Amino acid sequence: MKAIAEQLIRATLANLEASRQEAITVVELYIKNPTTNYSGAVSELVNAMKQISEAENAIDALQRNFLIQPEEEDNE
C-alpha cells in the first residue's frame, strides 16, 4: 500500500477511535456520576451509544475491507 494511503487509513482509524472514546467517556460519566437532573440524560446516553456503535462498525469495515493482508485472504 502506498504511503499516503496508509496515512489516510491510520488517520481515519484514529479519528474513529477518538469518536468512540469520547462517547464511552460520556456514558461512563453518566453511569459513575448520576445526576439529580435527568432532563436529557437518556437522550445523551442514547446518542453516545449510537456514536459508539457507528464508530465500531466503521472501524470494523475499514479493517475488513482495507487492512486484510494477502496471506490472510489465501487462508480463507
Phi and psi in degrees as a GROMACS rama.xvg file:
@    title "Ramachandran Plot"
@    xaxis  label "Phi"
@    yaxis  label "Psi"
@TYPE xy
-70.9818  154.258  LYS-2
-57.4984  -43.8529  ALA-3
-65.6344  -37.6955  ILE-4
-64.6878  -42.0135  ALA-5
-63.5146  -40.1972  GLU-6
-64.6255  -41.4138  GLN-7
-63.4228  -42.8219  LEU-8
-65.7498  -45.6291  ILE-9
-61.2102  -42.4197  ARG-10
-65.4224  -40.333  ALA-11
-64.5831  -45.3986  THR-12
-61.1389  -42.2703  LEU-13
-63.1094  -41.7902  ALA-14
-63.176  -45.2501  ASN-15
-65.6395  -41.3892  LEU-16
-65.9387  -37.1962  GLU-17
-63.731  -41.6435  ALA-18
-62.2638  -43.1911  SER-19
-62.0873  -47.0526  ARG-20
-64.7834  -37.6955  GLN-21
-61.3131  -44.7863  GLU-22
-68.122  -38.2126  ALA-23
-61.5645  -39.7206  ILE-24
-61.8792  -42.39  THR-25
-59.8394  -47.8453  VAL-26
-61.2385  -47.0014  VAL-27
-61.7951  -39.0069  GLU-28
-61.9006  -43.7251  LEU-29
-66.7856  -38.8737  TYR-30
-74.5284  -41.9839  ILE-31
-83.9619  -20.6962  LYS-32
-130.525  69.5686  ASN-33
-58.158  143.116  PRO-34
-105.963  153.552  THR-35
-81.7092  -16.0306  THR-36
-98.6954  95.6157  ASN-37
-87.5383  2.22847  TYR-38
-59.7766  113.245  SER-39
87.4811  -8.03071  GLY-40
-63.1212  -43.8758  ALA-41
-64.1495  -44.4262  VAL-42
-67.0379  -34.2125  SER-43
-63.394  -43.3648  GLU-44
-66.1842  -41.4091  LEU-45
-61.83  -45.5935  VAL-46
-61.8922  -41.2343  ASN-47
-64.9049  -40.8236  ALA-48
-66.6944  -36.8465  MET-49
-63.9446  -40.2784  LYS-50
-63.8378  -40.9891  GLN-51
-62.2547  -48.0201  ILE-52
-61.2835  -45.563  SER-53
-62.9344  -43.2705  GLU-54
-64.8985  -45.4732  ALA-55
-63.3082  -41.355  GLU-56
-63.6628  -41.7656  ASN-57
-67.2667  -41.018  ALA-58
-60.6776  -47.525  ILE-59
-59.361  -44.6475  ASP-60
-64.5306  -42.0156  ALA-61
-62.947  -45.98  LEU-62
-64.8169  -44.0041  GLN-63
-65.7185  -39.3856  ARG-64
-94.2426  -22.2736  ASN-65
-127.104  -9.59581  PHE-66
-115.242  7.1052  LEU-67
-72.7111  127.142  ILE-68
-77.8211  145.994  GLN-69
-54.4122  -38.6711  PRO-70
-67.1373  -29.3934  GLU-71
-67.9904  -37.4762  GLU-72
-65.9238  -35.6685  GLU-73
-67.21  -29.0043  ASP-74
-80.5851  -11.6443  ASN-75
